[in-house]
Amino acid sequence: MHHPSWPPGQRLSRRAFLALSSGASAALLSGCGGSASPAASPPPGTALTPLLASLQQQTFNYFWETTDPVLGLAPDRYPNPPFASIAAVGFALTAYPIGVENGWITRTAAAQRAQATLRLLWNAPQGAASSGCAGYQGFFYHLLDMQTGTRSGSSEISIIDTTLLMAGVLFCGEYFNQSTTTESSIGNWPRTSMGRSTGPGPRHVHLPSAFHGLRRVVSRPMTALVTTRA
């Protein structure tokens, strides 16, 4: 897969990635309100500079073009992605509504991509096995196999990366609020997914002593956020 912003075979350097990532912050500043229109004009006085507008679109293009359209998994790095990162999946989910609001993709296409991602996350096996699972008790492994959506190698269960993933899930749940079958399924997913975050961690993974407390610190505010939408 070739991203138009990068020559074939050239690795995406950390500096280049940070330049692209700054577009995500610019995108958030432009605002997304879940409107029905394919593109919304920013309020007077909030238009992006040409540089930020370019970075915003390049950042969106990166996530839209490098994410698997069937499974919805976003690679941890590009090119030659060895595995997916759940944090990158969260960023990609955030990018889709931004693309709609700027008129770069249709709302239908964005909703279908988000739905595919959430379907994979929901159906991915959770358990204490050392392989063949995507996570445990609602928390996901940091890195997932791009083909199966299950744990990649000896990747760790990650509290922070699960949080970044769920931020994207919640963003899509708020944005895709129309009464279509696809958008309704997206809005319902966050409310039904957070109840998994209970119980001890798997024995084969070394977890910090604060894991159990931190898990509740992360999951309970998220649960409150999603249940207030019901």
C-alpha positions in Angstrom: 0.0 0.0 0.0 1.5 3.3 -1.0 0.6 6.5 0.8 0.6 9.4 -1.7 2.5 11.7 0.7 5.5 9.3 0.8 7.8 7.8 -1.9 7.7 4.1 -2.3 9.9 2.2 0.1 10.7 5.2 2.3 10.1 4.7 6.0 8.1 7.2 7.9 10.5 8.9 10.3 9.6 9.9 13.8 10.0 13.6 12.8 7.7 13.1 9.8 5.2 11.3 11.9 5.1 14.0 14.5 4.6 16.5 11.7 1.6 14.5 10.4 0.3 13.9 13.9 0.1 17.6 14.6 -2.6 17.7 12.0 -4.8 15.6 14.3 -4.7 18.4 16.9 -5.5 20.9 14.2 -8.4 18.7 13.2 -9.8 18.6 16.6 -9.6 22.4 16.8 -11.7 22.6 13.7 -14.5 20.8 15.5 -16.9 18.0 14.6 -20.4 18.1 15.8 -22.1 15.0 14.2 -24.1 17.0 11.7 -25.9 15.5 8.8 -24.1 17.7 6.2 -21.1 16.1 4.4 -18.9 19.1 5.1 -19.3 21.8 7.7 -17.8 25.3 7.5 -15.8 26.3 10.6 -17.2 29.3 12.6 -15.8 32.7 11.6 -12.3 33.3 12.9 -11.4 29.6 13.3 -10.3 28.8 9.8 -7.0 26.8 9.7 -3.9 28.3 8.2 -2.8 26.6 4.9 -0.1 24.7 6.7 -2.4 23.3 9.4 -5.1 22.6 6.8 -2.5 20.6 4.7 -1.3 18.7 7.8 -4.9 17.9 8.7 -5.7 16.4 5.4 -2.4 14.5 5.2 -3.1 13.0 8.6 -6.5 12.0 7.6 -5.2 10.4 4.4 -2.6 8.5 6.3 -5.2 6.8 8.6 -7.8 6.3 5.8 -5.3 4.8 3.3 -3.2 2.7 5.6 -6.0 1.2 7.8 -7.3 -2.2 6.6 -10.8 -1.4 5.1 -12.2 -4.8 6.0 -10.9 -5.3 9.6 -10.4 -1.7 10.5 -7.0 -2.3 12.0 -4.5 0.6 11.8 -0.8 -0.3 11.5 1.7 0.6 14.2 4.1 1.9 11.6 4.3 2.5 7.8 5.4 1.2 5.4 5.6 -2.6 5.8 3.4 -2.7 8.9 4.3 -5.7 11.0 1.3 -5.4 13.3 -1.6 -3.1 14.3 -1.6 -0.8 17.3 -4.8 -0.3 19.2 -3.8 3.3 19.9 -3.5 3.9 16.1 -7.0 2.3 15.7 -8.3 4.8 18.2 -6.7 7.7 16.2 -8.1 6.3 13.0 -11.6 6.2 14.4 -11.2 9.8 15.4 -10.1 10.7 11.9 -13.2 9.4 10.1 -15.7 12.0 11.3 -13.1 14.7 10.6 -12.9 13.4 7.0 -16.6 13.6 6.7 -16.8 17.1 8.1 -14.2 18.3 5.6 -15.8 16.6 2.6 -13.0 14.2 2.0 -15.1 11.0 2.3 -18.8 10.4 2.5 -20.6 9.9 5.8 -21.7 6.5 4.6 -18.1 5.4 3.9 -16.9 6.6 7.2 -19.7 4.9 9.1 -19.0 1.6 7.3 -15.3 1.8 8.2 -16.1 2.6 11.8 -18.6 -0.2 12.0 -16.1 -2.7 10.6 -13.6 -1.7 13.2 -16.1 -2.0 16.1 -17.3 -5.3 14.8 -13.8 -6.7 14.9 -13.2 -5.4 18.4 -16.5 -6.8 19.7 -16.0 -10.2 18.2 -12.3 -10.5 19.0 -11.7 -13.2 21.6 -11.0 -12.1 25.1 -9.3 -14.4 27.6 -6.3 -15.4 29.7 -4.7 -17.6 27.0 -1.2 -16.5 26.0 -2.1 -16.4 22.3 -5.3 -16.3 20.1 -6.9 -13.5 22.1 -7.1 -9.7 21.6 -7.3 -8.8 25.2 -8.5 -9.7 28.7 -11.6 -8.4 30.6 -12.2 -5.5 28.2 -8.5 -4.4 28.0 -6.7 -4.9 24.7 -3.1 -6.0 23.9 -1.1 -3.1 22.7 -0.2 -4.8 19.4 -2.5 -7.0 17.3 -1.9 -9.2 14.3 -3.0 -7.4 11.2 -4.6 -10.5 9.7 -6.3 -12.0 12.7 -6.8 -9.2 15.2 -5.4 -11.2 18.0 -2.3 -10.7 20.2 0.9 -10.1 18.3 4.0 -11.9 19.7 4.5 -11.1 23.4 2.7 -7.8 23.3 1.5 -6.4 26.7 -2.0 -5.6 27.8 -2.0 -1.8 27.7 -4.1 0.5 29.9 -3.1 3.7 28.1 -3.5 2.3 24.6 -6.9 0.8 25.5 -7.8 4.3 26.7 -6.8 5.8 23.4 -8.7 3.2 21.5 -11.8 3.8 23.6 -11.5 7.6 23.1 -11.9 6.9 19.3 -14.8 4.6 20.0 -16.6 7.2 22.1 -15.9 9.9 19.5 -17.5 7.8 16.8 -20.4 6.8 19.1 -21.2 10.5 19.6 -20.7 11.5 16.0 -22.6 8.8 14.2 -26.0 9.5 15.7 -28.4 9.1 12.7 -31.1 6.5 12.7 -29.6 4.3 10.0 -28.8 0.6 10.8 -25.1 1.2 10.5 -24.9 4.4 12.6 -27.3 2.9 15.3 -24.9 -0.1 15.7 -22.0 2.3 16.2 -23.8 4.3 18.8 -24.8 1.2 20.8 -21.3 -0.4 20.9 -19.6 1.8 23.6 -22.5 1.2 26.0 -22.3 -2.5 25.7 -18.5 -2.9 25.6 -17.3 -1.4 28.8 -18.8 -4.0 31.2 -16.0 -6.4 30.4 -13.4 -4.5 32.5 -13.6 -6.6 35.7 -11.6 -9.5 37.2 -7.9 -10.3 37.6 -5.3 -10.0 34.9 -4.0 -13.0 33.0 -1.2 -14.9 34.7 1.1 -15.0 31.7 1.4 -11.2 31.5 3.5 -9.2 34.0 1.2 -6.4 35.2 2.2 -3.6 37.5 0.8 -3.8 41.1 -1.3 -0.8 40.4 -3.0 -2.4 37.4 -6.2 -3.4 39.2 -6.8 0.1 40.6 -5.8 1.8 37.4 -8.2 -0.4 35.5 -11.1 0.9 37.5 -9.9 4.5 37.3 -9.9 4.2 33.5 -13.0 2.1 33.0 -15.4 3.7 35.5 -15.3 7.3 34.1 -15.6 5.8 30.6 -18.6 3.8 31.7 -20.2 6.9 33.1 -19.6 8.7 29.8 -21.3 6.1 27.7 -24.2 5.4 30.1 -25.1 9.1 30.2 -25.9 8.8 26.5 -28.6 6.1 27.0 
